[in-house]
């Protein structure tokens, strides 16, 4: 059985480099996907309160023969819970049916009104998402540190944080984030940001290593050429490229054959990819293919390069 290599986080916790993503996975599909992944050698499952499927992930965890101690379970606190992190965490733990998380992330650096008109995407009357301007990200992070001290989580981190947003928490942080989960792939490599966060001891993690549904990444001529050279799938090269760079990845799939190949094929790619291959893939975005696939309409500047400007 194939197993993922481990990466040591800045607090000594070890995370499997390759995990299963569960974003946009329907309830029945996600239970089957997690069950199959655990049987196939995966030990890292990436979840989130906002995915609205954690109960079904939990069902699969509980029927698995894999001991909880051998699993690495991640979840994320949603934007309407920035001022009540522990409450959001307790909901996640209850849905998953476990008593701790291995990693807990701030899902977006966007505090939404916790008393707004919708529990997930609160909006103001004109339809714009309802930001809570009074809340500081540094206070969110303080609450993250508190749940870490209580032992409810083994490590804490962030997701979708630019250098500018990290600057809002790092000066007062007692604990440096262990991970920053980002949209990372060959068309959006974010070289400058990943080098910066690595310099701070923060692990880059790719939430969308394959791009999106019907992604052009899978048919990119350079990716296909490299895949053919080593008798690999394009997806193997795309995920393996990131793992070879020392990043963690959480590709999403509910198809058994793809779940399996996203582990075994990635490991084959990591063995085969040369520094020249990595350099060629590193250059795709700068050669005119820069593209993001996940750009929610947050009504504030997140501080990212190549992010579409918000239109009021």
C-alpha positions in Angstrom: 0.0 0.0 0.0 1.3 3.4 -1.0 1.8 6.0 1.8 2.5 9.7 1.7 5.8 11.1 2.8 5.6 13.2 6.0 6.5 16.9 6.4 7.5 18.2 9.8 5.6 21.4 10.8 7.1 24.2 12.8 5.8 22.8 16.0 7.1 19.3 15.4 3.8 17.8 14.3 4.2 15.7 11.1 1.7 16.1 8.3 1.3 13.7 5.4 2.3 15.6 2.3 -0.6 14.2 0.3 -4.2 14.4 1.6 -7.7 14.1 0.3 -9.6 17.3 -0.2 -13.4 17.4 0.4 -14.5 20.7 -1.0 -17.6 20.5 -3.2 -18.0 16.8 -2.4 -21.7 15.7 -1.9 -22.5 13.9 1.3 -22.9 10.4 -0.1 -19.9 10.9 -2.3 -17.6 12.2 0.4 -18.3 9.3 2.7 -17.4 6.8 0.0 -14.4 8.9 -1.0 -13.0 9.1 2.5 -13.6 5.4 3.1 -11.8 4.5 -0.1 -8.9 6.9 0.5 -8.3 5.5 4.0 -8.3 2.0 2.6 -5.9 3.1 -0.2 -3.2 4.5 2.1 -4.3 8.1 2.7 -4.1 9.3 6.3 -4.6 13.1 5.7 -8.2 14.3 5.2 -8.9 18.1 4.6 -12.3 19.3 5.8 -14.0 22.6 6.6 -17.1 23.8 8.4 -18.2 25.7 5.3 -18.1 22.5 3.1 -21.3 21.4 4.9 -20.3 17.7 4.7 -18.2 17.1 7.9 -20.9 14.8 9.4 -20.4 12.4 6.4 -16.6 12.6 6.6 -17.0 11.7 10.2 -19.2 8.7 9.3 -16.4 7.4 7.1 -13.8 8.0 9.8 -15.7 5.9 12.3 -16.3 2.9 10.1 -12.6 2.8 9.1 -10.2 0.2 10.4 -7.5 3.0 10.5 -7.0 4.1 14.1 -7.7 7.8 14.8 -4.2 8.2 16.0 -2.9 7.4 12.6 -5.1 10.0 10.8 -4.4 13.6 10.2 -7.6 15.6 10.2 -7.8 19.3 9.2 -10.7 21.7 9.4 -11.2 25.4 9.1 -13.0 28.1 11.0 -15.5 30.0 8.8 -15.7 33.7 8.3 -18.8 34.2 10.5 -17.0 32.6 13.4 -13.9 34.8 13.6 -15.1 36.2 17.0 -16.2 32.7 18.3 -13.5 30.3 17.1 -14.1 27.7 19.8 -17.8 27.6 19.1 -17.1 26.9 15.4 -14.5 24.3 16.4 -16.9 22.5 18.7 -19.4 22.3 15.9 -16.8 20.7 13.6 -15.6 18.2 16.3 -19.2 17.3 16.9 -20.0 16.8 13.2 -16.8 14.7 12.7 -17.4 12.8 15.9 -13.8 13.3 17.2 -12.3 15.0 20.2 -9.4 16.9 18.6 -8.1 18.1 15.2 -4.6 17.7 14.0 -4.7 21.1 12.2 -7.2 24.0 12.4 -7.0 26.8 9.9 -8.6 30.3 9.5 -10.4 29.7 6.3 -10.2 33.2 4.9 -8.9 36.5 6.4 -12.4 37.9 6.1 -14.4 38.4 9.3 -18.1 38.4 8.3 -20.9 39.7 10.5 -21.7 36.9 13.0 -25.2 38.3 13.5 -25.9 38.8 9.8 -28.7 37.6 7.6 -27.1 34.3 6.7 -24.9 31.9 8.7 -22.4 31.4 5.9 -22.5 34.4 3.5 -24.1 37.3 5.4 -24.8 40.2 3.1 -25.9 43.8 3.4 -29.1 45.1 1.6 -27.2 45.8 -1.7 -26.0 42.2 -1.8 -22.4 42.7 -0.9 -21.0 40.3 1.7 -21.3 41.8 5.2 -17.8 42.4 6.5 -17.4 43.1 10.2 -15.0 46.1 10.1 -14.6 46.2 13.9 -13.0 42.8 14.2 -9.2 42.4 14.0 -7.5 39.3 12.5 -5.1 39.4 15.4 -8.0 38.8 17.7 -9.1 35.8 15.6 -5.6 34.4 15.9 -5.6 34.9 19.6 -8.6 32.7 19.8 -6.9 30.1 17.6 -4.0 30.1 20.0 -6.4 29.6 22.9 -7.9 26.4 21.4 -4.4 25.2 20.7 -3.5 25.7 24.4 -6.6 23.8 25.4 -5.5 20.8 23.4 -8.5 20.8 21.1 -6.2 21.1 18.1 -2.6 19.9 17.6 -1.6 22.7 15.3 -3.0 26.0 13.9 -2.6 27.8 10.6 -4.3 29.9 8.0 -5.7 29.7 4.5 -5.8 32.2 1.7 -3.6 34.7 3.6 -1.4 37.0 1.6 1.8 38.6 3.0 -0.3 41.7 3.8 -2.8 39.7 5.8 -0.2 37.7 7.6 1.3 41.1 8.7 -2.0 41.7 10.6 -1.4 38.7 12.9 2.4 37.9 13.0 3.5 41.0 15.1 1.4 39.9 18.0 1.3 36.1 17.5 2.6 33.9 20.2 2.4 30.9 17.8 3.5 31.2 14.2 1.0 29.6 11.8 2.1 26.1 10.9 0.4 26.1 7.4 -0.9 28.5 4.9 -3.3 26.7 2.5 -3.5 28.6 -0.8 -4.6 28.2 -4.4 -1.3 26.8 -5.8 -0.7 25.2 -9.1 1.4 25.7 -12.2 -0.8 28.6 -13.5 -0.8 30.3 -10.0 2.4 29.3 -8.4 2.7 32.4 -6.2 6.5 32.1 -6.0 7.0 35.3 -4.0 4.4 34.5 -1.4 5.5 30.9 -1.0 9.1 31.9 -0.5 8.0 34.5 2.1 5.9 32.1 4.1 8.7 29.4 4.0 11.1 32.0 5.4 8.7 32.4 8.4 8.6 28.6 8.9 5.1 28.3 7.5 4.3 25.3 5.2 2.7 26.2 1.8 -0.3 23.8 1.2 -2.0 23.6 -2.2 -5.8 23.4 -2.0 -6.4 23.3 -5.8 -3.3 21.6 -7.3 -5.3 20.5 -10.4 -7.0 23.9 -10.9 -10.8 23.4 -11.2 -13.4 21.3 -12.9 -12.5 20.9 -16.6 -9.2 22.6 -15.8 -6.9 23.6 -18.7 -4.0 22.5 -16.5 -4.7 18.9 -17.4 -4.3 19.5 -21.1 -1.4 22.0 -20.9 1.1 21.1 -23.6 4.1 21.3 -21.2 2.4 19.3 -18.5 1.3 16.7 -21.0 4.8 16.5 -22.6 6.4 15.9 -19.2 3.8 13.4 -18.3 4.3 11.4 -21.5 8.1 11.5 -20.9 7.7 9.4 -17.7 4.5 7.5 -18.7 2.5 9.4 -16.1 -0.9 11.1 -16.1 -1.0 14.9 -16.3 -2.5 15.0 -12.8 0.5 13.1 -11.5 2.8 15.8 -12.8 0.6 18.6 -11.5 0.5 17.2 -8.0 4.0 15.8 -8.0 5.4 19.2 -9.0 4.1 20.7 -5.8 5.2 17.8 -3.5 8.6 17.9 -5.1 8.8 21.6 -4.1 8.2 20.6 -0.5 4.6 21.6 -0.3 1.6 19.8 1.1 -1.3 19.1 -1.3 -5.0 18.2 -0.8 -6.4 17.3 -4.2 -10.2 16.6 -4.2 -11.8 13.7 -5.9 -14.7 11.3 -5.3 -13.7 8.9 -8.1 -11.8 5.8 -6.7 -9.4 5.5 -9.5 -8.4 9.1 -9.3 -8.1 9.1 -5.5 -5.7 6.2 -5.9 -3.7 7.7 -8.7 -3.5 11.1 -6.9 -1.4 9.2 -4.3 0.5 6.6 -6.2 0.9 8.6 -9.4 2.1 11.6 -7.4 4.8 9.5 -5.7 5.9 8.2 -9.1 6.1 11.8 -10.4 8.1 13.0 -7.4 10.7 10.2 -8.1 10.9 11.2 -11.8 10.7 14.9 -12.0 14.1 16.6 -12.6 15.1 20.1 -11.5 14.8 21.1 -15.2 11.2 19.8 -15.2 10.4 21.8 -12.1 12.0 24.9 -13.6 9.9 24.5 -16.8 6.7 24.1 -14.8 7.7 27.0 -12.6 7.8 29.3 -15.6 4.4 28.6 -17.1 2.5 31.4 -15.4 5.1 34.0 -16.1 5.0 32.9 -19.8 1.5 34.2 -20.1 -0.6 31.5 -18.4 -1.2 33.1 -15.0 -4.7 32.3 -13.9 -6.6 31.9 -10.7 -9.8 29.7 -10.5 -11.0 30.6 -7.0 -11.8 34.3 -6.4 -14.8 34.8 -4.2 -16.2 38.4 -4.3 -14.9 39.6 -1.0 -15.5 43.3 -0.7 -12.0 44.1 0.5 -8.4 44.0 -0.7 -6.8 40.6 0.3 -3.4 41.8 -0.8 -2.8 39.1 -3.4 -1.1 39.5 -6.7 -3.2 38.6 -9.8 -6.5 38.9 -7.9 -9.3 40.5 -9.9 -10.2 44.0 -8.5 -13.4 44.1 -6.5 -16.2 45.9 -8.3 -18.8 47.7 -6.3 
